[in-house]
Amino acid sequence: MRPSRPYQIFRAVALAVVVVALLAPLLWMIAASFKTNVDIYDSGKAFAFSPTLDNYSNVLQRANYVQFIGNSLWVAFAATVLSLILGVPAAYSMSRFSMRRSAVVVLMARVIPGVSLLVPWYYVFSNLQMVGGYTVLILSHMFVSLPLIVYIMMGYYDGLPTELEEAALVDGLTHIGAFRRISLPLSLPGIATAGILSFIFSWNNFMFALVLSGADTKTLPVAIFDFVGYASIDWGGLMAAATVVTLPIMVIALFVQKYVVSGLTAGATKG
């Protein structure tokens, strides 16, 4: 039965309100990145203003944001790859061998607030003279990425039928061989989903990098604070920097959203 016309109108209006509420801050940020600080404070120039590229020139050239972009890419990529290497086999083992206690321990890492670990981490890594390097940033980001990947992949492997692996064992393969030749190729959609989400979370991570990074290893979320001074805030530069951080990951999310959804729903049912 087709929905009634009043319901269709209500749904269209509700969707429009939600879309406007979600997009309005983003559109304001992008518009403000093309304004001078004077225009940003002038409410009469909210829509009619003379655009300028000085903010982006300041961000990409004088503020050396190209280096910070490289730092974010390297840390997010390394943390994601290492977490996949460790997390995918761990998730397979926990799923196939009913290691539920180990799974609970891994999931507890997602429950513990990361801020509660910053002081111990800083104390340990400073004594090891690792604070300010890429290694400590990658390890700290893996604290978020690894449990996330294990959590996603456990659900995915729980949904894969075991008959193919049992047939491979009958043909003479070991459990490792069955995982490498059967389960791993079948789980590529789930691995892609976990990797994409891990990369996004690592790219957006602010708290760990704020405490553990150095002047040469700052990531983009931390570098944004360079535009916040004690007496004033460079709103134009701040909005341009926020746009540089936000738009790439939004473009990636738009292109891969169908793979993320398919990967998450593929392991939602068993059999």
C-alpha positions as CSV (number, residue, x, y, z in Angstrom):
1,M,0.0,0.0,0.0
2,R,1.3,3.4,-1.0
3,P,1.8,6.0,1.8
4,S,-0.7,8.7,2.0
5,R,0.1,12.1,0.5
6,P,0.2,13.9,3.9
7,Y,2.7,11.3,5.1
8,Q,4.8,11.8,2.0
9,I,4.8,15.6,2.5
10,F,5.7,15.2,6.1
11,R,8.6,12.9,5.3
12,A,9.9,15.2,2.6
13,V,9.8,18.2,5.0
14,A,11.4,16.2,7.8
15,L,14.2,15.0,5.5
16,A,14.8,18.5,4.2
17,V,15.0,19.9,7.8
18,V,17.5,17.2,8.8
19,V,19.6,17.7,5.6
20,V,19.7,21.5,6.2
21,A,20.6,21.1,9.9
22,L,23.4,18.8,9.0
23,L,24.8,20.7,6.0
24,A,24.4,24.3,7.4
25,P,27.5,24.2,9.6
26,L,29.6,22.6,6.9
27,L,28.5,25.1,4.3
28,W,29.1,28.0,6.7
29,M,32.6,26.7,7.4
30,I,33.4,26.4,3.7
31,A,32.0,29.9,3.0
32,A,33.9,31.4,6.0
33,S,37.2,29.9,4.6
34,F,36.8,32.3,1.6
35,K,36.2,35.4,3.8
36,T,38.4,37.8,5.6
37,N,38.1,38.0,9.4
38,V,36.2,41.3,9.0
39,D,33.7,39.7,6.7
40,I,33.2,36.8,9.0
41,Y,32.2,39.1,11.8
42,D,29.9,41.1,9.6
43,S,26.5,39.5,9.6
44,G,25.5,41.5,6.6
45,K,28.0,39.6,4.5
46,A,26.8,36.2,5.3
47,F,25.9,35.4,1.7
48,A,27.2,38.4,-0.3
49,F,30.9,38.8,0.0
50,S,34.1,39.1,-2.1
51,P,35.8,35.6,-1.9
52,T,39.5,35.5,-1.2
53,L,42.1,32.6,-1.4
54,D,44.4,34.2,1.2
55,N,43.3,31.8,3.9
56,Y,44.2,28.8,1.8
57,S,47.5,30.3,0.8
58,N,48.3,30.9,4.4
59,V,47.3,27.3,5.3
60,L,49.0,25.5,2.5
61,Q,52.1,27.6,2.1
62,R,53.0,29.8,5.1
63,A,51.6,27.4,7.7
64,N,53.3,24.4,6.1
65,Y,50.1,22.3,6.2
66,V,51.4,20.1,3.4
67,Q,53.8,18.5,5.9
68,F,50.9,18.0,8.4
69,I,48.8,16.4,5.7
70,G,51.7,14.0,5.0
71,N,51.9,13.3,8.8
72,S,48.2,12.5,9.0
73,L,48.3,10.2,5.9
74,W,51.4,8.3,7.2
75,V,50.1,7.8,10.7
76,A,46.6,6.8,9.6
77,F,47.9,4.5,6.9
78,A,50.5,2.8,9.1
79,A,48.1,2.4,12.0
80,T,45.4,0.9,9.8
81,V,47.7,-1.5,8.0
82,L,49.3,-2.8,11.2
83,S,45.9,-3.1,12.9
84,L,44.6,-5.1,9.9
85,I,47.7,-7.4,10.0
86,L,47.1,-8.1,13.7
87,G,43.3,-7.8,13.9
88,V,42.1,-9.9,11.0
89,P,43.8,-13.2,12.2
90,A,42.9,-12.4,15.8
91,A,39.2,-11.9,14.8
92,Y,39.2,-15.2,12.8
93,S,40.7,-17.1,15.7
94,M,38.2,-15.7,18.2
95,S,35.3,-16.4,16.0
96,R,36.2,-20.0,14.9
97,F,37.6,-21.2,18.2
98,S,35.0,-19.6,20.5
99,M,37.6,-17.4,22.3
100,R,34.8,-15.3,23.9
101,R,36.9,-14.3,26.9
102,S,39.6,-12.9,24.7
103,A,37.0,-11.1,22.7
104,V,35.6,-9.5,25.8
105,V,39.1,-8.3,26.7
106,V,39.5,-6.8,23.3
107,L,36.1,-5.1,23.4
108,M,37.0,-3.7,26.8
109,A,39.6,-1.6,25.1
110,R,36.7,0.1,23.2
111,V,35.0,0.8,26.5
112,I,38.0,2.3,28.3
113,P,38.2,6.1,27.7
114,G,41.4,6.9,25.8
115,V,41.9,10.1,27.9
116,S,42.4,7.9,31.0
117,L,45.5,6.3,29.4
118,L,47.2,9.5,28.2
119,V,49.1,10.2,31.4
120,P,50.5,6.7,31.8
121,W,51.3,6.6,28.1
122,Y,53.1,9.9,28.2
123,Y,55.1,8.8,31.3
124,V,56.1,5.5,29.7
125,F,56.9,6.8,26.3
126,S,58.7,9.8,27.6
127,N,61.0,7.5,29.6
128,L,61.6,5.5,26.4
129,Q,62.3,8.8,24.6
130,M,59.6,8.1,22.1
131,V,57.3,11.1,22.6
132,G,57.3,13.3,19.5
133,G,58.0,10.5,17.0
134,Y,55.8,8.7,14.5
135,T,56.1,5.4,16.4
136,V,54.2,6.5,19.5
137,L,51.5,8.1,17.4
138,I,51.0,4.9,15.3
139,L,50.8,2.8,18.5
140,S,48.4,5.1,20.2
141,H,46.1,5.2,17.1
142,M,46.2,1.4,17.0
143,F,44.6,1.5,20.4
144,V,41.4,2.7,18.6
145,S,41.9,0.9,15.3
146,L,42.8,-2.6,16.5
147,P,39.7,-3.2,18.7
148,L,37.5,-1.7,16.0
149,I,38.8,-4.1,13.3
150,V,38.6,-7.1,15.6
151,Y,35.0,-6.1,16.5
152,I,33.9,-5.8,12.9
153,M,35.7,-8.8,11.6
154,M,34.5,-11.1,14.4
155,G,30.9,-10.4,13.3
156,Y,31.9,-10.9,9.7
157,Y,33.6,-14.3,10.3
158,D,30.6,-15.4,12.5
159,G,28.4,-14.9,9.4
160,L,30.7,-16.9,7.0
161,P,29.7,-20.6,6.6
162,T,32.2,-23.1,8.0
163,E,31.5,-25.8,5.4
164,L,34.1,-24.5,3.0
165,E,36.7,-24.5,5.6
166,E,35.8,-27.9,6.8
167,A,36.1,-29.2,3.2
168,A,39.5,-27.6,2.9
169,L,40.6,-29.3,6.1
170,V,39.4,-32.6,4.7
171,D,41.5,-32.0,1.6
172,G,44.6,-31.7,3.7
173,L,44.9,-28.0,4.5
174,T,45.7,-26.8,8.0
175,H,43.7,-24.2,9.8
176,I,46.1,-21.6,8.7
177,G,46.0,-22.7,5.2
178,A,42.1,-22.8,5.2
179,F,42.2,-19.2,6.6
180,R,44.7,-18.0,4.0
181,R,43.1,-19.7,1.0
182,I,39.4,-19.7,1.9
183,S,38.3,-17.4,4.6
184,L,40.7,-14.5,3.9
185,P,39.6,-14.0,0.2
186,L,35.9,-14.3,1.2
187,S,36.4,-11.6,3.9
188,L,37.8,-8.9,1.7
189,P,34.6,-6.8,1.8
190,G,34.7,-6.9,5.6
191,I,38.5,-6.1,5.6
192,A,37.8,-3.1,3.3
193,T,35.1,-1.9,5.6
194,A,37.2,-2.2,8.8
195,G,40.2,-0.6,7.0
196,I,38.2,2.4,5.8
197,L,36.6,3.0,9.2
198,S,40.0,2.6,10.9
199,F,41.6,5.1,8.6
200,I,38.8,7.7,9.1
201,F,39.0,7.4,12.9
202,S,42.8,7.7,12.8
203,W,42.7,10.7,10.5
204,N,40.2,12.5,12.8
205,N,42.0,11.6,16.0
206,F,42.9,14.7,18.0
207,M,43.5,13.7,21.6
208,F,46.4,11.3,21.3
209,A,48.3,13.5,18.8
210,L,47.8,16.6,20.9
211,V,49.8,15.0,23.8
212,L,52.2,12.6,22.0
213,S,53.2,14.4,18.8
214,G,56.1,16.8,18.3
215,A,56.6,20.0,16.3
216,D,57.5,18.0,13.2
217,T,55.0,15.1,13.6
218,K,51.8,17.1,14.3
219,T,48.8,15.8,12.5
220,L,46.1,18.0,10.9
221,P,43.6,18.1,13.8
222,V,46.4,19.3,16.1
223,A,47.8,21.8,13.6
224,I,44.4,23.6,13.4
225,F,45.1,25.0,16.8
226,D,48.0,27.1,15.4
227,F,45.3,29.6,14.3
228,V,44.0,30.0,17.9
229,G,46.1,32.6,19.7
230,Y,46.0,33.9,23.3
231,A,44.5,37.2,22.4
232,S,42.8,36.5,19.0
233,I,41.6,33.8,16.6
234,D,42.3,33.8,12.9
235,W,38.8,32.6,12.0
236,G,39.5,32.7,8.2
237,G,42.6,30.5,8.5
238,L,40.9,28.3,11.1
239,M,38.0,27.6,8.7
240,A,40.3,27.0,5.8
241,A,42.3,24.5,7.9
242,A,39.2,22.8,9.0
243,T,38.0,22.5,5.4
244,V,41.3,21.0,4.4
245,V,40.9,18.4,7.2
246,T,37.2,17.7,6.5
247,L,36.7,17.6,2.8
248,P,39.2,14.8,1.8
249,I,37.7,12.4,4.3
250,M,34.2,13.4,3.3
251,V,35.0,12.7,-0.4
252,I,36.4,9.3,0.6
253,A,33.4,8.5,2.7
254,L,31.0,9.4,-0.2
255,F,32.9,7.2,-2.7
256,V,33.2,4.1,-0.3
257,Q,29.9,4.4,1.6
258,K,28.3,1.5,-0.4
259,Y,31.3,-0.7,0.4
260,V,31.1,0.2,4.1
261,V,27.4,-0.6,4.2
262,S,27.7,-3.8,2.3
263,G,30.6,-4.9,4.4
264,L,28.8,-4.2,7.7
265,T,25.6,-5.9,6.6
266,A,27.4,-8.9,5.1
267,G,28.3,-10.3,8.5
268,A,24.9,-9.3,10.1
269,T,23.4,-12.8,9.5
270,K,24.7,-16.3,9.8
271,G,24.7,-18.9,7.1
